[in-house]
Amino acid sequence: MTFSKHPEWLDHAVFYEIYPQSFCDTNADGIGDFEGIIRKLDYVRELGCNALWLNPCFASPFRDAGYDVSDYYTAAPRYGTNEDLKRLFAEAHARGMHVFLDLVPGHTSTDHPWFRESCKGTPNKYTDRYVWSDSVWEKLPDANALVGIAERTGACMVNFFSHQPALNYGFYKCEKPWQQPMDAPGPQATVAEMKRVMDFWLSMGCDGFRVDMAGSLVKNDPERKGTIALWQGIRRWLDETHPDAALVSEWGDPSQSLAGGFHMDFLLHFGPSHYNDLFRCEEPYFSTRGKGEIKPFMEHYLKYREAAGMDGLIAFPSGNHDMSRLSRDLTRDEVALAFAFILTMPGVPFIYYGDEIGMRYVENLLSVEGGYERTGSRSPMQWDGSANAGFSAAPPEKLYIPQDPAADRPTVAAQMADPASLWHEVQTLIRLRQAHPALDNTGRFEVLQADGYPLVFRRSAYNERITVAVNPSSEAFRLAVRGTILHATGKGAAVKGGMLELQPATVALVLES
């Protein structure tokens, strides 16, 4: 199936992920807000990022940090109003930036009016908006359900947490009388409503969506054929109505997600990608101990690139709200090496707020808003040395998540003032990426060495070729490369007599001659 090419701006995009409640609080209630994001747009642009991904900001009881929506058409009052969000879009566009919202199409909160109506014993417009069995005594296929909570007879399937009832997109294979096919009126009404949601925000100025759990909408769909077909239909509709809208999926299999019409798919911290072998495991590849492995990751990555084809993109995140911080398993210098890798790989980089200054994972926090062990990666942004690190004027005990209590916690202000800081290194790498076509999101990619240390690959576009040599280990290497050092992160590198002398704990970019 042929779709229109991805929007041209994705060719040059570097995203910055903002967890709204943790970014900047302007009304002293201890929770970040839209106005705070607007005030910090110039900061994000100065870093070099030209696109934003905002984690869910629709109305919600926030039992799962906004991934439990109670109204898709209304901004969460804790952040501001629809008009505030519209102004955020406009302010971003005025700076040449684009904005993704986080779309959660698979489930809602139990507080959503659709669900309350669906629970009623009398048939109504929303009776089939969710996946219900026909008897409370019958266990649902995944043994995960809301039981005994409604007038109607039946149990309601949930997607994960018990307060997240699954919206009904139908079953690819119907094996029970209550399981509806994808073309039944209930599933079709759900698809139509989600299109209306997307149209509402795109018409207001949103540039696209990161889609939560995109591969799980159709049930009993082991090969995702039904879910792929569903997204193909949505993509055809978008091509007709909002051709500039972009989509990135939380799926983890480009052969499926891009076939469904997504422009990008994320490298995920779960599944077969080996992504976390690089940054978050007992022996990360980017540890200077030099005991990590790159080969399993690269084998899967090359398969993903083949599946993506000429027009598909792979989104490469420094982290996100579901992962531990880079700095939990890597030192400051190792994080710099990791960023040098992330920002020279093809695809679309995503920087999780605070990773650019090496914010730490805050240990031993109680779960906040369904965060559990993820809570330590969601602490408030650290802007400066003032109270609450400049995040909020609220009393510290009112902050929705406690901050890193360490006296030496990194801040934006301190790192922007230090030319040798991680922040400046990340900024430099982004500028290099945007200045050199070979390093752009769609530049060609050729692996030269990917077994042990160092990792060596070539990026190229037009007449420009750049060799990237990645050596986090404690051993020096010599490689045959002709050219000049464009940039080196770490202990240094030099090209002499056609040989690259690559020092330990160094990533070098060589502009080939």
C-alpha positions as CSV (number, residue, x, y, z in Angstrom):
1,M,0.0,0.0,0.0
2,T,1.4,3.4,-1.0
3,F,1.1,6.5,1.2
4,S,2.4,10.0,0.7
5,K,6.0,10.7,1.8
6,H,6.6,11.7,5.3
7,P,6.5,15.5,5.9
8,E,9.7,17.1,4.8
9,W,10.4,18.7,8.2
10,L,10.9,15.2,9.7
11,D,14.1,15.0,7.6
12,H,15.7,17.6,9.9
13,A,13.8,17.1,13.1
14,V,15.5,16.7,16.5
15,F,12.8,16.2,19.1
16,Y,12.7,17.2,22.8
17,E,10.3,15.2,25.0
18,I,8.6,17.3,27.6
19,Y,6.8,15.7,30.6
20,P,4.5,18.6,31.2
21,Q,4.0,18.2,34.9
22,S,7.8,18.2,35.5
23,F,9.1,20.9,33.2
24,C,8.2,24.4,34.5
25,D,5.6,25.6,37.0
26,T,4.5,29.2,36.6
27,N,1.6,29.3,39.1
28,A,3.3,27.9,42.1
29,D,1.1,24.8,42.5
30,G,4.0,22.4,42.3
31,I,3.0,21.1,38.8
32,G,4.4,22.2,35.4
33,D,2.0,23.9,33.0
34,F,1.6,25.1,29.4
35,E,2.8,28.6,30.2
36,G,6.0,27.1,31.6
37,I,6.6,25.3,28.3
38,I,6.0,28.4,26.3
39,R,8.5,30.4,28.5
40,K,11.1,27.7,27.9
41,L,10.7,27.3,24.1
42,D,13.7,29.6,23.4
43,Y,15.8,27.3,25.7
44,V,14.8,24.2,23.7
45,R,15.5,26.0,20.5
46,E,18.9,27.2,21.7
47,L,19.8,23.6,22.6
48,G,19.1,22.9,18.9
49,C,15.9,20.9,19.1
50,N,13.2,22.0,16.6
51,A,10.4,19.7,17.6
52,L,8.5,18.8,20.8
53,W,6.8,15.7,22.0
54,L,4.4,16.5,24.9
55,N,3.4,13.6,27.1
56,P,-0.4,13.4,27.6
57,C,-2.0,16.7,28.4
58,F,-5.7,15.9,28.1
59,A,-8.2,15.9,31.0
60,S,-7.5,13.0,33.3
61,P,-7.7,11.8,36.9
62,F,-3.9,11.2,36.6
63,R,-3.8,7.7,38.0
64,D,-1.4,6.9,35.2
65,A,0.2,10.3,34.6
66,G,-2.4,11.3,32.0
67,Y,-2.4,8.0,30.1
68,D,-5.8,7.5,31.5
69,V,-7.8,10.1,29.6
70,S,-11.2,11.4,30.8
71,D,-11.8,13.9,27.9
72,Y,-9.9,13.8,24.7
73,Y,-11.1,17.3,23.7
74,T,-10.1,19.2,26.8
75,A,-6.7,20.1,28.0
76,A,-6.0,19.1,31.6
77,P,-6.9,22.1,33.8
78,R,-3.6,21.5,35.8
79,Y,-1.7,22.6,32.7
80,G,-4.1,25.3,31.4
81,T,-6.8,25.6,28.8
82,N,-7.3,24.6,25.2
83,E,-6.5,28.2,24.3
84,D,-3.2,28.0,26.2
85,L,-2.3,24.8,24.3
86,K,-3.3,26.5,21.0
87,R,-1.0,29.4,21.9
88,L,1.8,26.9,22.7
89,F,1.4,25.5,19.1
90,A,1.5,29.1,17.7
91,E,4.6,30.1,19.7
92,A,6.4,27.0,18.7
93,H,5.6,27.5,15.0
94,A,6.8,31.1,15.3
95,R,10.2,29.7,16.3
96,G,10.2,27.2,13.4
97,M,9.3,24.3,15.7
98,H,6.7,21.5,15.5
99,V,4.7,19.9,18.2
100,F,3.5,16.3,18.7
101,L,0.8,15.5,21.2
102,D,0.7,12.1,22.9
103,L,-2.4,10.2,21.6
104,V,-3.7,7.3,23.8
105,P,-6.2,5.5,21.5
106,G,-6.3,2.1,23.2
107,H,-8.0,2.9,26.5
108,T,-9.5,5.7,28.6
109,S,-9.9,6.3,32.3
110,T,-12.9,4.7,34.1
111,D,-13.9,8.3,34.7
112,H,-14.5,9.0,31.1
113,P,-18.2,9.7,30.3
114,W,-18.1,7.2,27.5
115,F,-17.3,4.5,30.0
116,R,-20.0,5.5,32.5
117,E,-22.5,5.3,29.7
118,S,-21.1,2.0,28.5
119,C,-21.6,0.5,32.0
120,K,-25.4,1.1,31.8
121,G,-27.7,-1.8,31.4
122,T,-29.8,0.0,28.9
123,P,-28.3,0.0,25.3
124,N,-27.0,3.4,24.2
125,K,-24.5,5.1,21.9
126,Y,-21.6,3.9,24.0
127,T,-22.6,0.3,24.8
128,D,-20.0,-1.0,22.4
129,R,-17.4,1.6,22.8
130,Y,-15.4,-0.7,25.1
131,V,-14.6,-4.5,25.0
132,W,-17.2,-6.3,27.1
133,S,-17.8,-9.9,27.6
134,D,-21.4,-11.1,27.8
135,S,-21.1,-12.6,31.3
136,V,-19.3,-11.6,34.5
137,W,-18.6,-15.3,35.1
138,E,-16.6,-15.7,32.0
139,K,-12.9,-15.0,32.3
140,L,-11.6,-12.8,29.5
141,P,-8.8,-14.1,27.3
142,D,-6.0,-12.2,29.1
143,A,-7.5,-12.6,32.6
144,N,-7.4,-8.9,32.9
145,A,-10.8,-7.3,33.4
146,L,-13.1,-5.1,35.4
147,V,-15.7,-7.3,36.9
148,G,-18.8,-6.6,38.9
149,I,-18.7,-2.8,38.4
150,A,-21.6,-2.2,36.0
151,E,-25.4,-2.5,35.6
152,R,-24.8,-4.5,32.4
153,T,-24.0,-8.1,32.4
154,G,-20.4,-8.7,31.5
155,A,-16.8,-7.9,32.3
156,C,-14.8,-5.1,30.6
157,M,-11.3,-5.8,29.3
158,V,-8.5,-3.5,30.4
159,N,-5.2,-2.8,28.7
160,F,-3.0,-2.7,31.7
161,F,-3.9,-0.9,34.9
162,S,-7.3,-1.8,36.3
163,H,-8.6,1.7,35.7
164,Q,-7.9,1.7,32.0
165,P,-10.8,0.0,30.1
166,A,-9.9,-1.1,26.6
167,L,-11.6,0.8,23.8
168,N,-13.3,-1.5,21.2
169,Y,-11.6,-1.7,17.8
170,G,-12.9,-5.2,17.3
171,F,-11.2,-8.7,17.1
172,Y,-9.2,-9.9,14.2
173,K,-10.3,-13.5,15.0
174,C,-13.6,-13.8,16.8
175,E,-13.8,-16.9,19.0
176,K,-16.6,-16.0,21.4
177,P,-20.1,-14.7,20.6
178,W,-19.4,-11.4,22.4
179,Q,-16.2,-10.7,20.4
180,Q,-17.1,-8.2,17.6
181,P,-15.4,-8.1,14.2
182,M,-13.5,-5.0,13.2
183,D,-16.2,-3.9,10.8
184,A,-19.0,-4.1,13.4
185,P,-20.7,-0.8,14.2
186,G,-19.1,-0.5,17.7
187,P,-15.5,-0.8,16.5
188,Q,-16.2,1.5,13.5
189,A,-17.7,4.1,15.8
190,T,-14.5,4.0,17.9
191,V,-12.3,4.6,14.9
192,A,-14.5,7.4,13.7
193,E,-14.3,9.1,17.2
194,M,-10.5,8.8,17.3
195,K,-10.4,10.5,13.9
196,R,-12.5,13.3,15.3
197,V,-10.0,13.6,18.2
198,M,-7.1,13.8,15.8
199,D,-8.9,16.3,13.6
200,F,-9.7,18.5,16.5
201,W,-6.1,19.0,17.7
202,L,-4.6,19.0,14.2
203,S,-7.0,21.8,13.2
204,M,-5.9,23.7,16.3
205,G,-2.2,23.6,15.3
206,C,-0.8,20.3,16.5
207,D,1.6,18.9,13.9
208,G,1.2,15.2,14.6
209,F,1.0,12.5,17.3
210,R,3.1,10.0,19.1
211,V,0.7,7.1,19.5
212,D,0.7,5.1,22.7
213,M,0.6,1.3,22.4
214,A,-0.2,1.7,18.7
215,G,0.2,-2.0,17.9
216,S,-2.3,-3.3,20.4
217,L,-5.7,-1.8,19.3
218,V,-7.3,-4.8,17.6
219,K,-7.7,-7.8,19.9
220,N,-6.8,-11.4,19.2
221,D,-4.5,-10.2,16.4
222,P,-1.3,-12.1,16.9
223,E,0.4,-11.0,13.6
224,R,-1.1,-7.5,13.9
225,K,-2.7,-7.8,10.5
226,G,-6.0,-6.2,11.8
227,T,-4.2,-3.4,13.6
228,I,-2.1,-2.7,10.5
229,A,-5.2,-2.5,8.4
230,L,-6.9,-0.2,10.9
231,W,-3.9,2.3,10.9
232,Q,-3.8,2.1,7.1
233,G,-7.3,3.4,7.0
234,I,-6.5,6.2,9.4
235,R,-3.4,7.1,7.4
236,R,-5.4,7.3,4.2
237,W,-7.8,9.6,5.9
238,L,-5.0,11.8,7.2
239,D,-3.4,12.0,3.8
240,E,-6.7,13.4,2.5
241,T,-7.5,15.7,5.4
242,H,-4.2,16.6,7.1
243,P,-1.4,15.7,4.7
244,D,1.3,17.4,6.7
245,A,0.4,15.5,9.9
246,A,3.1,13.2,11.1
247,L,2.8,10.0,13.1
248,V,5.3,8.1,15.3
249,S,4.3,4.8,16.9
250,E,5.1,3.1,20.1
251,W,5.2,-0.3,18.4
252,G,8.8,-1.6,18.2
253,D,8.5,-3.3,14.9
254,P,8.9,-1.1,11.8
255,S,8.0,-3.9,9.4
256,Q,4.5,-3.7,10.9
257,S,4.1,-0.1,12.1
258,L,5.4,1.5,8.9
259,A,3.3,-0.9,6.8
260,G,0.4,0.6,8.8
261,G,1.2,4.1,7.6
262,F,3.3,5.5,10.5
263,H,6.2,7.7,9.5
264,M,8.4,6.5,12.4
265,D,8.6,3.8,14.9
266,F,10.5,4.0,18.2
267,L,13.4,1.9,19.3
268,L,11.8,0.6,22.6
269,H,13.3,-0.4,25.9
270,F,11.3,-3.6,25.7
271,G,11.1,-6.2,23.0
272,P,13.9,-7.6,20.9
273,S,15.8,-4.5,19.9
274,H,18.6,-4.8,22.4
275,Y,18.4,-1.0,22.7
276,N,18.9,-1.0,26.4
277,D,22.1,-3.1,26.0
278,L,23.7,0.1,25.0
279,F,22.7,2.3,28.0
280,R,20.8,0.5,30.7
281,C,22.0,-3.0,31.8
282,E,24.6,-4.6,34.0
283,E,27.4,-3.9,31.4
284,P,26.2,-1.2,29.0
285,Y,28.1,-0.9,25.7
286,F,28.8,2.8,26.6
287,S,30.5,1.9,29.9
288,T,34.3,2.5,29.8
289,R,34.7,-1.0,31.4
290,G,34.4,-2.2,27.8
291,K,32.4,-5.3,28.5
292,G,29.3,-4.4,26.6
293,E,28.0,-5.8,23.3
294,I,26.9,-3.8,20.2
295,K,26.4,-6.7,17.7
296,P,23.0,-7.9,18.8
297,F,21.6,-4.4,18.8
298,M,23.1,-3.6,15.3
299,E,21.8,-6.8,13.8
300,H,18.3,-5.9,14.9
301,Y,18.7,-2.3,13.9
302,L,19.8,-3.2,10.4
303,K,16.7,-5.4,10.0
304,Y,14.6,-2.5,11.2
305,R,16.2,-0.2,8.7
306,E,15.5,-2.7,5.9
307,A,11.9,-2.8,7.0
308,A,11.7,0.9,7.1
309,G,12.8,1.3,3.5
310,M,13.6,4.5,1.8
311,D,10.9,6.6,3.4
312,G,10.6,5.2,6.9
313,L,12.3,6.6,9.9
314,I,13.4,5.0,13.2
315,A,13.0,7.2,16.3
316,F,16.1,7.0,18.5
317,P,15.5,8.3,22.1
318,S,18.0,9.2,24.8
319,G,15.3,7.9,27.1
320,N,11.8,8.6,28.0
321,H,9.3,8.7,30.9
322,D,9.2,4.9,31.1
323,M,13.0,4.3,31.4
324,S,15.6,5.0,34.0
325,R,17.8,8.1,33.3
326,L,21.0,7.6,31.2
327,S,23.0,8.8,34.1
328,R,21.8,6.0,36.4
329,D,24.1,3.5,34.6
330,L,26.6,5.8,32.9
331,T,29.0,8.5,34.2
332,R,28.8,12.0,32.8
333,D,31.6,11.3,30.3
334,E,29.9,8.1,29.2
335,V,26.6,9.9,28.7
336,A,28.5,12.3,26.4
337,L,29.7,9.4,24.4
338,A,26.2,8.0,24.2
339,F,24.9,11.3,22.9
340,A,27.6,11.4,20.3
341,F,26.3,8.0,19.1
342,I,22.6,9.0,19.3
343,L,23.1,12.3,17.4
344,T,25.1,10.8,14.6
345,M,22.8,7.8,13.9
346,P,20.2,8.0,11.1
347,G,16.5,8.4,12.0
348,V,15.0,10.9,14.3
349,P,16.7,11.7,17.7
350,F,14.5,12.3,20.7
351,I,16.0,13.9,23.8
352,Y,14.2,13.4,27.1
353,Y,14.0,16.6,29.1
354,G,17.0,16.9,31.5
355,D,19.1,14.2,29.8
356,E,21.0,17.0,28.1
357,I,22.4,18.1,31.5
358,G,22.7,14.6,32.9
359,M,19.8,14.7,35.3
360,R,19.9,11.7,37.7
361,Y,17.4,9.1,38.4
362,V,16.0,9.9,41.9
363,E,16.2,6.7,43.9
364,N,13.7,5.3,46.4
365,L,10.7,7.6,45.6
366,L,7.2,6.4,46.4
367,S,5.1,5.9,43.3
368,V,3.5,9.1,42.0
369,E,0.6,8.9,39.5
370,G,1.2,5.3,38.5
371,G,4.9,5.8,38.0
372,Y,6.2,3.1,40.3
373,E,9.9,2.5,39.5
374,R,9.6,5.0,36.7
375,T,8.9,7.9,39.1
376,G,12.6,8.5,39.7
377,S,12.9,9.5,36.0
378,R,10.1,12.0,36.2
379,S,11.5,14.4,38.7
380,P,11.2,18.2,38.1
381,M,13.5,19.9,35.7
382,Q,16.6,21.5,37.2
383,W,16.9,25.0,35.8
384,D,19.2,26.9,38.2
385,G,20.5,27.2,41.8
386,S,17.4,28.9,43.2
387,A,14.6,27.3,45.3
388,N,13.3,24.1,43.8
389,A,16.1,24.4,41.2
390,G,14.0,27.1,39.5
391,F,11.2,24.7,38.6
392,S,8.5,26.2,40.9
393,A,7.9,28.9,43.5
394,A,5.8,26.4,45.5
395,P,6.9,25.1,48.9
396,P,9.1,22.1,48.3
397,E,6.6,19.7,49.9
398,K,4.0,20.8,47.3
399,L,6.1,19.6,44.4
400,Y,4.3,16.8,42.7
401,I,7.4,14.7,42.6
402,P,10.4,15.4,44.9
403,Q,13.6,16.7,43.2
404,D,17.1,15.3,43.2
405,P,18.2,16.3,46.8
406,A,21.9,16.2,46.0
407,A,23.9,19.4,46.5
408,D,25.7,18.9,43.2
409,R,22.6,18.2,41.1
410,P,23.2,19.5,37.6
411,T,21.3,22.6,36.4
412,V,20.8,24.3,33.1
413,A,22.2,27.6,34.3
414,A,25.5,26.1,35.5
415,Q,26.0,24.0,32.4
416,M,25.2,26.8,30.0
417,A,27.8,28.9,31.7
418,D,30.4,26.1,31.4
419,P,31.8,25.6,27.9
420,A,33.0,22.1,28.8
421,S,29.6,20.9,30.1
422,L,27.5,18.1,28.8
423,W,24.9,20.7,27.7
424,H,27.4,22.3,25.4
425,E,28.5,19.0,24.0
426,V,24.9,18.0,23.2
427,Q,24.3,21.4,21.6
428,T,27.5,21.1,19.5
429,L,26.5,17.6,18.3
430,I,23.0,18.8,17.3
431,R,24.6,21.7,15.4
432,L,26.9,19.4,13.6
433,R,24.0,17.1,12.6
434,Q,22.0,20.0,11.2
435,A,25.0,21.5,9.4
436,H,26.2,18.3,7.6
437,P,23.8,16.6,5.2
438,A,25.6,13.3,5.8
439,L,24.5,13.4,9.4
440,D,20.9,14.3,8.7
441,N,18.0,12.0,9.5
442,T,17.9,10.5,6.1
443,G,21.6,10.4,5.2
444,R,22.9,7.0,4.1
445,F,24.2,4.6,6.7
446,E,26.9,1.9,6.2
447,V,28.2,-0.2,9.1
448,L,32.0,-0.7,8.8
449,Q,32.6,-2.6,12.1
450,A,30.0,-3.7,14.7
451,D,31.5,-6.5,16.7
452,G,33.0,-5.5,20.0
453,Y,34.9,-2.2,20.2
454,P,35.0,0.2,18.4
455,L,31.8,0.6,16.5
456,V,32.5,2.2,13.2
457,F,29.9,3.4,10.6
458,R,29.8,5.8,7.7
459,R,27.2,8.5,7.1
460,S,26.9,10.0,3.6
461,A,24.9,12.3,1.5
462,Y,25.6,14.0,-1.8
463,N,29.4,14.3,-2.0
464,E,29.9,14.3,1.8
465,R,31.1,11.2,3.8
466,I,31.6,11.1,7.5
467,T,33.1,8.2,9.4
468,V,31.9,7.8,13.0
469,A,34.1,5.8,15.3
470,V,32.6,4.9,18.7
471,N,35.0,3.7,21.3
472,P,33.7,3.8,24.9
473,S,36.3,1.2,26.0
474,S,39.5,1.8,27.9
475,E,41.6,0.6,25.0
476,A,43.1,2.8,22.1
477,F,42.6,1.8,18.5
478,R,44.1,2.7,15.1
479,L,41.8,2.6,12.0
480,A,42.4,3.3,8.4
481,V,40.6,6.5,7.6
482,R,41.6,9.4,5.4
483,G,40.3,12.8,6.3
484,T,40.1,15.4,9.0
485,I,38.7,15.3,12.5
486,L,35.3,17.1,12.4
487,H,34.6,16.6,16.1
488,A,35.7,14.3,18.9
489,T,33.9,13.6,22.2
490,G,36.1,12.3,25.0
491,K,39.8,11.9,25.3
492,G,40.7,12.8,21.7
493,A,41.5,11.5,18.3
494,A,43.8,12.4,15.4
495,V,44.3,11.3,11.8
496,K,47.9,10.7,10.8
497,G,49.2,9.1,7.6
498,G,45.8,7.8,6.7
499,M,45.2,6.3,10.1
500,L,42.7,7.4,12.8
501,E,44.3,7.2,16.2
502,L,41.3,6.8,18.5
503,Q,41.9,7.2,22.2
504,P,40.0,5.4,24.9
505,A,36.5,6.7,25.8
506,T,36.2,8.7,22.6
507,V,33.8,9.1,19.8
508,A,35.3,10.7,16.7
509,L,33.7,12.1,13.6
510,V,36.0,12.1,10.5
511,L,35.2,14.1,7.4
512,E,36.6,11.9,4.7
513,S,38.8,13.3,2.0
